Amino acid sequence: MKRYKAAAGAQFNDKKAQAYGEALERLETVLGRPPGSDDIWKAARDKGNPLHGAFQWNVRKAAIQYWRSQARHIASHIEIFVTIRNKQRPMRAYFSVKRHPEDPVRYVNTESISDSPYMRGQIVKQALSEAENWSLRYRHYREFRAIHASIKATKKAVVKRIGQGRLARVRNGM
């Protein structure tokens, strides 16, 4: 078997990643082809499968989780037209942020975020994190060297402009 580890942002640890990776390898062998998402959850129904505990089997709880996922999808896929240099351009309309450090995460419209250094800082931190995670995921592809360098340079410029400490103090809240 191969060696597996949890990727950045995973909701499981390296030990579970190893067990999950091995389970997916076995499933591919059994199927004689790479598994699809339906193959994976159907195999995970077996309580002896290491993947079983990664799924919510209570149908009511699973439905609520799915509805929340749908709500996130809807809110994060609406765009608003804004005028930039006398031209109408689409821009994401809502972001998931905290309005204040003590607040829960909510979907806040882009105009409100632009007026708040705190909320804007959350978006900058999230964008940098997403770019760095993308860069890590594709770090072995030579075709993307220029993009990797650009992400590194952008983070350096942002940290220089607003400071590492200030960037670190922005609560994640995403």
Order of alpha helices (4+ residues) and beta strands (2+ residues): alpha-alpha-alpha-beta-beta-beta-beta-alpha-alpha-alpha-alpha
